Amino acid sequence: MIRDGKQKYAMLKNEIRQALIEEIDFTKELEEQELLELIDKEIQKFSLSRKISLEDRTKLRKEVFRALRQLDVLQELIEDPQITEIMINGTEHIFLEREGELTKWDNSFESEEKLNDIIQQIVSACNRVVNEASPIVDARLQNGSRVNVVLKPIALNGPIVTIRRFPDKPIDMKRLIELGAIDEEMAQLLKKLVRAGYNILISGGTGSGKTTFLNALSNYIPSDQRVITIEDSAELQLMGIENLVRLETRNANTEGCLAITIRDLIKSALRMRPDRIVVGEVRGAEAIDLLQAMNTGHDGSLSTGHSNSAEDMLSRMETMVLMGMDLPVAAIRQQIASAVDIIIHLGRLKDKSRKVLQIVEVCDYRDGKIRLNSIAEYDYTVEKLIRKGELENETKLQAAGIKLL
């Protein structure tokens, strides 16, 4: 009966789901097994009047459970470890990224109303709000996946949901070496720089692996230090640090809750006696607060930002500082040169692999410019990271008793 088409199957699934919604007492919390038993009974009722194969019963059981307790058709994708990105463009067009390749999924949502229900389920779990009055929001799933939602009237072709799925087990530097993102020599150099308290910015385009690399670098932070992470939507998975404080921004809502921004959190973090501050991403006026934190005794702070190169990251920092404070460009450049020690630039190559393309030392401010020292650059002809120079400023290494050789 069901094999006559997807539409009939979807109708049957919806009928079973609706019957259960009417039957279940939502004032009581049902255990997973209890809900599955109710689903089995309902499928059995429907099978008395319709021919439902054993295969379809099993499929219905799983999908109705997902629709009631989890994220409906999305749950299958979220549980697939090979999928790194899910892009939902309205109810009909769902695209997936597996191993760097984009493909269209042959499934869809039964209605826009159902997709909106799932969106509300996701954002409410993070104490976020999204609606026509506030149609854009960042959220996260229970497994740490990052979620961005854009609704009508901003999104013209229906609700748009983008989910970035992170590995269940955080990728460490050893794994990045195995993947060819960086070589052993440069990884060891970065390990020493992090331990010694060099302030590091990680730059790159969308999907270049900035958050993954920041996580890997964070593993080198000494475990006895107090670290505060600040993010729009919590994604970082710092391991092995007991004295860890995780802070997340909050949007304003109609109930009178005021917005709490990255700037607010950095200012508050400075009063929490941090050894290091890790900001998930700087994209606006909070850049001035991060620079001030780096310049006031919080050595070893880390952050990421969007840019096309290490040099471009400096220009972006200037622009972001000007968003929050009207300062002479010379003063901004002096602040950047004094605060930032190292910029690591990442990129995504044509074969979809993610690589470290530049490691640059920020030396000083001279003659109106920030002077840079190239430590390593990716050579496209030999397809590997090539050592270009030596670190000039070894003061922090010496203070920490760490030798490069």
C-alpha beads as a LAMMPS data file, in Angstrom:
LAMMPS data file: protein, C-alpha beads

405 atoms
404 bonds

1 atom types
1 bond types

-500.0 500.0 xlo xhi
-500.0 500.0 ylo yhi
-500.0 500.0 zlo zhi

Masses

1 110.0

Atoms # bond

1 1 1 0.000 0.000 0.000
2 1 1 2.724 2.429 1.076
3 1 1 4.928 1.557 -1.876
4 1 1 2.451 3.415 -4.138
5 1 1 4.394 6.560 -3.396
6 1 1 6.124 8.841 -0.956
7 1 1 3.006 10.976 -0.554
8 1 1 0.896 8.102 0.804
9 1 1 3.681 7.085 3.170
10 1 1 4.044 10.681 4.413
11 1 1 0.266 10.912 4.918
12 1 1 0.237 7.675 6.943
13 1 1 3.165 8.829 9.072
14 1 1 1.419 12.130 9.729
15 1 1 -1.841 10.385 10.670
16 1 1 -0.028 8.172 13.188
17 1 1 1.837 11.177 14.597
18 1 1 -1.390 13.197 14.940
19 1 1 -3.176 10.284 16.629
20 1 1 -0.351 10.003 19.145
21 1 1 -0.328 13.754 19.825
22 1 1 -4.037 13.558 20.685
23 1 1 -3.496 10.494 22.880
24 1 1 -0.315 11.426 24.792
25 1 1 -0.565 13.316 28.064
26 1 1 2.185 15.916 27.630
27 1 1 1.891 17.023 31.276
28 1 1 3.741 13.810 32.155
29 1 1 7.275 13.032 31.080
30 1 1 7.381 9.848 29.012
31 1 1 10.424 7.607 29.031
32 1 1 11.815 6.692 25.618
33 1 1 10.666 3.072 25.904
34 1 1 7.141 4.118 26.921
35 1 1 6.840 6.361 23.882
36 1 1 8.084 3.596 21.581
37 1 1 5.469 1.228 23.017
38 1 1 2.721 3.777 22.321
39 1 1 3.995 4.171 18.756
40 1 1 3.968 0.384 18.263
41 1 1 0.347 0.196 19.468
42 1 1 -0.717 2.999 17.122
43 1 1 1.002 1.385 14.132
44 1 1 -0.747 -1.880 15.026
45 1 1 -4.142 -0.097 15.010
46 1 1 -3.510 1.356 11.557
47 1 1 -2.281 -1.984 10.235
48 1 1 -5.682 -3.557 10.969
49 1 1 -7.226 -1.564 8.131
50 1 1 -4.185 -1.131 5.906
51 1 1 -1.520 -3.436 4.612
52 1 1 1.786 -2.324 6.155
53 1 1 4.892 -4.417 5.583
54 1 1 7.309 -5.286 8.398
55 1 1 9.937 -3.072 6.755
56 1 1 7.527 -0.119 6.721
57 1 1 6.505 -0.723 10.324
58 1 1 10.137 -0.563 11.421
59 1 1 10.674 2.600 9.380
60 1 1 7.489 4.212 10.726
61 1 1 8.458 3.401 14.312
62 1 1 11.808 5.139 13.925
63 1 1 10.513 8.151 11.975
64 1 1 7.458 8.815 14.158
65 1 1 9.699 8.676 17.247
66 1 1 12.073 11.171 15.631
67 1 1 9.149 13.432 14.729
68 1 1 7.825 13.415 18.307
69 1 1 10.985 13.390 20.400
70 1 1 13.839 14.424 18.112
71 1 1 14.323 16.509 14.950
72 1 1 12.203 14.547 12.465
73 1 1 13.945 13.941 9.102
74 1 1 16.955 15.952 10.272
75 1 1 17.831 13.420 12.955
76 1 1 19.131 10.899 10.430
77 1 1 21.542 13.493 9.024
78 1 1 22.694 14.756 12.403
79 1 1 23.528 11.202 13.504
80 1 1 25.613 10.548 10.365
81 1 1 29.283 11.198 11.321
82 1 1 30.310 11.582 7.657
83 1 1 28.124 14.668 7.158
84 1 1 29.891 17.908 8.073
85 1 1 27.335 20.449 6.826
86 1 1 23.562 20.450 6.339
87 1 1 22.020 23.260 4.267
88 1 1 18.222 23.585 4.251
89 1 1 16.793 25.998 1.683
90 1 1 13.075 25.795 2.426
91 1 1 11.191 22.524 2.736
92 1 1 12.192 20.902 -0.566
93 1 1 15.866 21.675 -1.077
94 1 1 18.287 20.088 1.394
95 1 1 21.998 19.904 0.584
96 1 1 24.688 17.927 2.399
97 1 1 28.463 18.103 2.568
98 1 1 30.304 14.793 2.848
99 1 1 34.095 14.773 2.666
100 1 1 34.039 18.189 1.021
101 1 1 31.498 17.215 -1.675
102 1 1 28.078 18.878 -1.897
103 1 1 25.075 16.735 -2.827
104 1 1 21.323 17.241 -2.783
105 1 1 19.360 15.007 -0.399
106 1 1 16.369 13.192 -1.860
107 1 1 14.249 13.697 1.259
108 1 1 12.248 16.767 2.322
109 1 1 10.051 18.194 5.074
110 1 1 6.358 17.422 4.826
111 1 1 5.431 21.086 5.346
112 1 1 6.843 24.510 6.159
113 1 1 4.960 24.338 9.445
114 1 1 6.888 21.186 10.401
115 1 1 10.212 22.800 9.506
116 1 1 9.308 25.846 11.600
117 1 1 8.408 23.556 14.532
118 1 1 11.861 21.952 14.348
119 1 1 13.541 25.375 14.172
120 1 1 11.684 26.514 17.301
121 1 1 12.645 23.268 19.047
122 1 1 16.332 23.890 18.249
123 1 1 16.487 27.559 19.265
124 1 1 14.359 27.215 22.405
125 1 1 16.760 24.555 23.719
126 1 1 19.478 27.287 23.685
127 1 1 17.212 29.941 25.213
128 1 1 17.189 31.798 21.908
129 1 1 14.260 33.357 20.026
130 1 1 13.620 33.534 16.285
131 1 1 10.493 34.897 14.600
132 1 1 9.406 37.431 11.968
133 1 1 10.365 40.319 14.243
134 1 1 13.812 38.805 14.890
135 1 1 14.370 36.504 11.881
136 1 1 18.087 35.680 12.269
137 1 1 19.614 33.614 15.062
138 1 1 22.657 31.478 15.883
139 1 1 22.083 28.400 18.022
140 1 1 23.538 24.946 18.619
141 1 1 22.408 21.352 18.930
142 1 1 22.985 19.084 21.929
143 1 1 25.942 17.473 20.150
144 1 1 27.622 20.877 19.759
145 1 1 26.747 21.431 16.094
146 1 1 26.457 25.080 15.099
147 1 1 23.098 26.236 13.718
148 1 1 22.249 29.411 11.805
149 1 1 18.594 30.208 11.040
150 1 1 17.130 32.856 8.726
151 1 1 13.340 33.145 8.444
152 1 1 10.869 35.054 6.306
153 1 1 10.606 37.889 5.369
154 1 1 14.427 38.006 5.132
155 1 1 14.635 34.554 3.510
156 1 1 12.483 34.685 0.384
157 1 1 12.440 30.957 -0.376
158 1 1 11.323 29.729 3.039
159 1 1 13.136 29.006 6.321
160 1 1 16.892 28.676 5.787
161 1 1 18.844 26.505 8.218
162 1 1 22.586 25.844 8.054
163 1 1 24.063 23.270 10.428
164 1 1 27.819 22.823 10.839
165 1 1 28.455 19.431 12.408
166 1 1 31.669 18.997 14.376
167 1 1 33.373 15.639 14.957
168 1 1 32.174 13.712 18.026
169 1 1 35.814 13.501 19.083
170 1 1 37.636 16.857 18.728
171 1 1 40.409 16.815 16.128
172 1 1 43.782 17.324 17.810
173 1 1 47.070 18.466 16.312
174 1 1 48.229 14.882 15.798
175 1 1 45.205 14.246 13.588
176 1 1 45.761 17.520 11.704
177 1 1 49.327 16.356 10.953
178 1 1 47.961 13.030 9.681
179 1 1 45.516 14.916 7.450
180 1 1 48.357 17.018 6.054
181 1 1 46.986 20.323 7.370
182 1 1 50.343 21.096 9.021
183 1 1 53.709 19.356 9.396
184 1 1 55.330 18.088 12.580
185 1 1 57.992 20.828 12.683
186 1 1 55.483 23.700 12.556
187 1 1 53.148 21.937 14.987
188 1 1 55.971 21.688 17.518
189 1 1 56.795 25.369 17.037
190 1 1 53.168 26.360 17.649
191 1 1 53.033 24.116 20.721
192 1 1 55.949 26.017 22.249
193 1 1 54.472 29.399 21.309
194 1 1 51.114 28.560 22.926
195 1 1 52.767 27.242 26.089
196 1 1 54.959 30.357 26.304
197 1 1 51.921 32.653 26.095
198 1 1 52.136 34.158 22.617
199 1 1 48.903 35.883 21.554
200 1 1 47.663 34.143 18.419
201 1 1 45.021 34.960 15.803
202 1 1 43.797 32.278 13.401
203 1 1 42.501 33.668 10.127
204 1 1 40.834 32.134 7.099
205 1 1 37.721 31.973 4.981
206 1 1 34.437 30.230 5.734
207 1 1 34.919 26.491 6.176
208 1 1 38.719 26.709 6.296
209 1 1 38.863 24.980 9.694
210 1 1 39.506 27.927 12.027
211 1 1 37.472 26.585 14.962
212 1 1 38.959 23.105 14.569
213 1 1 42.485 24.541 14.566
214 1 1 41.707 26.758 17.562
215 1 1 40.539 23.675 19.467
216 1 1 43.734 21.833 18.552
217 1 1 45.943 24.747 19.640
218 1 1 44.016 25.066 22.907
219 1 1 45.147 21.573 23.883
220 1 1 48.620 23.061 24.390
221 1 1 47.448 25.506 27.083
222 1 1 48.938 24.418 30.442
223 1 1 46.290 22.567 32.426
224 1 1 46.902 24.579 35.628
225 1 1 45.790 27.887 34.077
226 1 1 42.404 29.605 34.337
227 1 1 40.877 29.932 30.861
228 1 1 37.733 31.811 29.853
229 1 1 36.110 31.082 26.491
230 1 1 33.761 33.617 24.909
231 1 1 31.552 32.746 21.947
232 1 1 28.397 33.765 20.109
233 1 1 27.306 30.146 20.133
234 1 1 29.365 27.709 22.214
235 1 1 31.389 25.439 19.914
236 1 1 34.844 25.167 21.446
237 1 1 35.751 21.853 23.058
238 1 1 38.772 22.602 25.232
239 1 1 40.126 19.438 26.812
240 1 1 42.131 18.881 29.981
241 1 1 41.562 22.296 31.595
242 1 1 39.767 22.078 34.949
243 1 1 39.672 25.817 35.673
244 1 1 37.574 26.567 32.598
245 1 1 34.793 29.159 32.329
246 1 1 32.574 29.065 29.226
247 1 1 30.599 32.203 28.339
248 1 1 28.039 32.654 25.554
249 1 1 26.315 35.757 24.198
250 1 1 22.564 36.319 24.467
251 1 1 20.183 38.079 22.106
252 1 1 17.609 40.559 23.342
253 1 1 14.058 39.230 23.481
254 1 1 10.495 40.495 23.753
255 1 1 10.361 39.565 27.445
256 1 1 12.701 42.421 28.287
257 1 1 16.014 40.538 28.424
258 1 1 18.785 42.776 27.121
259 1 1 21.369 41.582 24.639
260 1 1 24.720 40.463 26.063
261 1 1 27.451 40.874 23.460
262 1 1 30.991 39.593 22.989
263 1 1 32.167 43.043 24.159
264 1 1 30.190 42.703 27.377
265 1 1 31.611 39.241 28.013
266 1 1 35.234 40.269 27.394
267 1 1 34.861 43.188 29.817
268 1 1 33.306 40.882 32.409
269 1 1 35.976 38.218 31.830
270 1 1 38.725 40.696 32.724
271 1 1 37.249 40.836 36.238
272 1 1 37.286 37.032 36.570
273 1 1 41.060 36.665 36.979
274 1 1 41.725 34.817 33.715
275 1 1 45.183 33.652 32.715
276 1 1 44.001 33.435 29.125
277 1 1 40.944 34.520 27.162
278 1 1 39.831 32.524 24.127
279 1 1 37.344 34.329 21.863
280 1 1 35.679 32.024 19.332
281 1 1 35.602 34.678 16.619
282 1 1 36.038 38.449 16.342
283 1 1 33.879 40.064 13.691
284 1 1 33.119 43.549 15.000
285 1 1 33.732 46.176 17.663
286 1 1 34.830 43.529 20.183
287 1 1 38.242 43.568 18.441
288 1 1 39.278 46.604 20.513
289 1 1 38.393 44.793 23.756
290 1 1 40.340 41.696 22.699
291 1 1 43.397 43.799 21.872
292 1 1 43.168 45.570 25.225
293 1 1 42.922 42.208 26.999
294 1 1 46.009 40.963 25.147
295 1 1 47.815 44.180 26.098
296 1 1 46.947 44.026 29.811
297 1 1 48.635 40.869 31.036
298 1 1 46.500 38.126 29.495
299 1 1 49.271 36.585 27.418
300 1 1 48.433 33.461 25.482
301 1 1 44.985 34.639 24.411
302 1 1 43.588 33.123 21.216
303 1 1 40.922 34.027 18.676
304 1 1 39.844 33.588 15.053
305 1 1 38.674 35.928 12.315
306 1 1 37.645 35.911 8.670
307 1 1 40.221 37.124 6.162
308 1 1 41.903 36.264 2.865
309 1 1 45.460 36.277 4.209
310 1 1 47.482 37.004 7.332
311 1 1 48.153 40.540 6.061
312 1 1 44.452 41.034 5.346
313 1 1 43.659 39.991 8.927
314 1 1 45.524 43.073 10.154
315 1 1 43.423 45.335 7.905
316 1 1 40.280 43.597 9.119
317 1 1 41.326 44.183 12.731
318 1 1 41.784 47.892 12.003
319 1 1 38.299 48.089 10.481
320 1 1 36.740 46.184 13.383
321 1 1 38.400 48.424 15.972
322 1 1 37.001 51.500 14.148
323 1 1 33.514 49.992 14.484
324 1 1 33.780 50.376 18.243
325 1 1 36.030 53.374 18.756
326 1 1 37.111 56.402 16.737
327 1 1 40.894 56.260 16.981
328 1 1 43.718 57.399 14.692
329 1 1 44.864 54.594 12.400
330 1 1 48.413 54.928 13.738
331 1 1 47.186 54.301 17.295
332 1 1 45.201 51.256 16.178
333 1 1 48.188 49.779 14.369
334 1 1 50.379 50.305 17.421
335 1 1 47.774 48.486 19.538
336 1 1 47.652 45.562 17.088
337 1 1 51.452 45.320 16.806
338 1 1 51.771 45.361 20.586
339 1 1 48.963 42.849 21.248
340 1 1 49.174 40.207 18.510
341 1 1 52.266 38.008 18.291
342 1 1 51.377 35.381 15.677
343 1 1 48.836 35.045 12.838
344 1 1 48.106 31.589 11.430
345 1 1 46.231 31.708 8.132
346 1 1 44.240 28.688 6.946
347 1 1 42.746 27.934 3.562
348 1 1 40.742 25.370 1.678
349 1 1 42.361 24.068 -1.485
350 1 1 40.730 22.908 -4.721
351 1 1 40.781 19.292 -3.545
352 1 1 38.679 20.435 -0.521
353 1 1 41.531 19.795 1.925
354 1 1 42.222 22.372 4.642
355 1 1 45.805 23.557 5.078
356 1 1 47.875 26.023 7.061
357 1 1 48.917 28.504 4.366
358 1 1 50.850 31.055 6.426
359 1 1 52.441 31.422 9.835
360 1 1 53.424 35.045 10.349
361 1 1 55.057 36.845 13.269
362 1 1 53.759 40.343 14.029
363 1 1 56.974 42.173 14.899
364 1 1 56.463 45.882 15.508
365 1 1 55.119 49.169 14.155
366 1 1 57.506 51.195 12.015
367 1 1 57.074 54.092 9.575
368 1 1 53.281 53.879 9.645
369 1 1 53.165 50.120 8.966
370 1 1 53.002 46.908 10.971
371 1 1 56.119 44.895 10.205
372 1 1 55.613 41.171 9.635
373 1 1 58.062 38.277 9.637
374 1 1 57.067 35.244 7.574
375 1 1 57.833 32.049 9.497
376 1 1 56.281 29.603 7.012
377 1 1 54.267 29.684 3.780
378 1 1 52.467 27.025 1.771
379 1 1 54.162 26.335 -1.555
380 1 1 51.574 25.268 -4.137
381 1 1 54.211 23.833 -6.485
382 1 1 55.482 21.277 -3.967
383 1 1 52.179 21.196 -2.045
384 1 1 53.581 21.671 1.424
385 1 1 54.346 24.243 4.105
386 1 1 57.847 25.656 3.654
387 1 1 59.918 27.256 6.440
388 1 1 60.740 30.854 5.488
389 1 1 62.324 32.434 8.529
390 1 1 63.069 32.297 12.238
391 1 1 61.144 33.826 15.102
392 1 1 62.519 37.277 15.983
393 1 1 60.900 37.880 19.366
394 1 1 61.828 35.098 21.774
395 1 1 61.187 37.105 24.966
396 1 1 58.126 35.127 26.053
397 1 1 59.857 31.830 25.264
398 1 1 62.822 32.846 27.408
399 1 1 60.540 33.999 30.249
400 1 1 58.773 30.620 30.170
401 1 1 62.066 28.733 30.070
402 1 1 61.241 27.170 26.670
403 1 1 63.864 26.695 23.980
404 1 1 63.014 26.474 20.276
405 1 1 65.761 23.919 19.614

Bonds

1 1 1 2
2 1 2 3
3 1 3 4
4 1 4 5
5 1 5 6
6 1 6 7
7 1 7 8
8 1 8 9
9 1 9 10
10 1 10 11
11 1 11 12
12 1 12 13
13 1 13 14
14 1 14 15
15 1 15 16
16 1 16 17
17 1 17 18
18 1 18 19
19 1 19 20
20 1 20 21
21 1 21 22
22 1 22 23
23 1 23 24
24 1 24 25
25 1 25 26
26 1 26 27
27 1 27 28
28 1 28 29
29 1 29 30
30 1 30 31
31 1 31 32
32 1 32 33
33 1 33 34
34 1 34 35
35 1 35 36
36 1 36 37
37 1 37 38
38 1 38 39
39 1 39 40
40 1 40 41
41 1 41 42
42 1 42 43
43 1 43 44
44 1 44 45
45 1 45 46
46 1 46 47
47 1 47 48
48 1 48 49
49 1 49 50
50 1 50 51
51 1 51 52
52 1 52 53
53 1 53 54
54 1 54 55
55 1 55 56
56 1 56 57
57 1 57 58
58 1 58 59
59 1 59 60
60 1 60 61
61 1 61 62
62 1 62 63
63 1 63 64
64 1 64 65
65 1 65 66
66 1 66 67
67 1 67 68
68 1 68 69
69 1 69 70
70 1 70 71
71 1 71 72
72 1 72 73
73 1 73 74
74 1 74 75
75 1 75 76
76 1 76 77
77 1 77 78
78 1 78 79
79 1 79 80
80 1 80 81
81 1 81 82
82 1 82 83
83 1 83 84
84 1 84 85
85 1 85 86
86 1 86 87
87 1 87 88
88 1 88 89
89 1 89 90
90 1 90 91
91 1 91 92
92 1 92 93
93 1 93 94
94 1 94 95
95 1 95 96
96 1 96 97
97 1 97 98
98 1 98 99
99 1 99 100
100 1 100 101
101 1 101 102
102 1 102 103
103 1 103 104
104 1 104 105
105 1 105 106
106 1 106 107
107 1 107 108
108 1 108 109
109 1 109 110
110 1 110 111
111 1 111 112
112 1 112 113
113 1 113 114
114 1 114 115
115 1 115 116
116 1 116 117
117 1 117 118
118 1 118 119
119 1 119 120
120 1 120 121
121 1 121 122
122 1 122 123
123 1 123 124
124 1 124 125
125 1 125 126
126 1 126 127
127 1 127 128
128 1 128 129
129 1 129 130
130 1 130 131
131 1 131 132
132 1 132 133
133 1 133 134
134 1 134 135
135 1 135 136
136 1 136 137
137 1 137 138
138 1 138 139
139 1 139 140
140 1 140 141
141 1 141 142
142 1 142 143
143 1 143 144
144 1 144 145
145 1 145 146
146 1 146 147
147 1 147 148
148 1 148 149
149 1 149 150
150 1 150 151
151 1 151 152
152 1 152 153
153 1 153 154
154 1 154 155
155 1 155 156
156 1 156 157
157 1 157 158
158 1 158 159
159 1 159 160
160 1 160 161
161 1 161 162
162 1 162 163
163 1 163 164
164 1 164 165
165 1 165 166
166 1 166 167
167 1 167 168
168 1 168 169
169 1 169 170
170 1 170 171
171 1 171 172
172 1 172 173
173 1 173 174
174 1 174 175
175 1 175 176
176 1 176 177
177 1 177 178
178 1 178 179
179 1 179 180
180 1 180 181
181 1 181 182
182 1 182 183
183 1 183 184
184 1 184 185
185 1 185 186
186 1 186 187
187 1 187 188
188 1 188 189
189 1 189 190
190 1 190 191
191 1 191 192
192 1 192 193
193 1 193 194
194 1 194 195
195 1 195 196
196 1 196 197
197 1 197 198
198 1 198 199
199 1 199 200
200 1 200 201
201 1 201 202
202 1 202 203
203 1 203 204
204 1 204 205
205 1 205 206
206 1 206 207
207 1 207 208
208 1 208 209
209 1 209 210
210 1 210 211
211 1 211 212
212 1 212 213
213 1 213 214
214 1 214 215
215 1 215 216
216 1 216 217
217 1 217 218
218 1 218 219
219 1 219 220
220 1 220 221
221 1 221 222
222 1 222 223
223 1 223 224
224 1 224 225
225 1 225 226
226 1 226 227
227 1 227 228
228 1 228 229
229 1 229 230
230 1 230 231
231 1 231 232
232 1 232 233
233 1 233 234
234 1 234 235
235 1 235 236
236 1 236 237
237 1 237 238
238 1 238 239
239 1 239 240
240 1 240 241
241 1 241 242
242 1 242 243
243 1 243 244
244 1 244 245
245 1 245 246
246 1 246 247
247 1 247 248
248 1 248 249
249 1 249 250
250 1 250 251
251 1 251 252
252 1 252 253
253 1 253 254
254 1 254 255
255 1 255 256
256 1 256 257
257 1 257 258
258 1 258 259
259 1 259 260
260 1 260 261
261 1 261 262
262 1 262 263
263 1 263 264
264 1 264 265
265 1 265 266
266 1 266 267
267 1 267 268
268 1 268 269
269 1 269 270
270 1 270 271
271 1 271 272
272 1 272 273
273 1 273 274
274 1 274 275
275 1 275 276
276 1 276 277
277 1 277 278
278 1 278 279
279 1 279 280
280 1 280 281
281 1 281 282
282 1 282 283
283 1 283 284
284 1 284 285
285 1 285 286
286 1 286 287
287 1 287 288
288 1 288 289
289 1 289 290
290 1 290 291
291 1 291 292
292 1 292 293
293 1 293 294
294 1 294 295
295 1 295 296
296 1 296 297
297 1 297 298
298 1 298 299
299 1 299 300
300 1 300 301
301 1 301 302
302 1 302 303
303 1 303 304
304 1 304 305
305 1 305 306
306 1 306 307
307 1 307 308
308 1 308 309
309 1 309 310
310 1 310 311
311 1 311 312
312 1 312 313
313 1 313 314
314 1 314 315
315 1 315 316
316 1 316 317
317 1 317 318
318 1 318 319
319 1 319 320
320 1 320 321
321 1 321 322
322 1 322 323
323 1 323 324
324 1 324 325
325 1 325 326
326 1 326 327
327 1 327 328
328 1 328 329
329 1 329 330
330 1 330 331
331 1 331 332
332 1 332 333
333 1 333 334
334 1 334 335
335 1 335 336
336 1 336 337
337 1 337 338
338 1 338 339
339 1 339 340
340 1 340 341
341 1 341 342
342 1 342 343
343 1 343 344
344 1 344 345
345 1 345 346
346 1 346 347
347 1 347 348
348 1 348 349
349 1 349 350
350 1 350 351
351 1 351 352
352 1 352 353
353 1 353 354
354 1 354 355
355 1 355 356
356 1 356 357
357 1 357 358
358 1 358 359
359 1 359 360
360 1 360 361
361 1 361 362
362 1 362 363
363 1 363 364
364 1 364 365
365 1 365 366
366 1 366 367
367 1 367 368
368 1 368 369
369 1 369 370
370 1 370 371
371 1 371 372
372 1 372 373
373 1 373 374
374 1 374 375
375 1 375 376
376 1 376 377
377 1 377 378
378 1 378 379
379 1 379 380
380 1 380 381
381 1 381 382
382 1 382 383
383 1 383 384
384 1 384 385
385 1 385 386
386 1 386 387
387 1 387 388
388 1 388 389
389 1 389 390
390 1 390 391
391 1 391 392
392 1 392 393
393 1 393 394
394 1 394 395
395 1 395 396
396 1 396 397
397 1 397 398
398 1 398 399
399 1 399 400
400 1 400 401
401 1 401 402
402 1 402 403
403 1 403 404
404 1 404 405
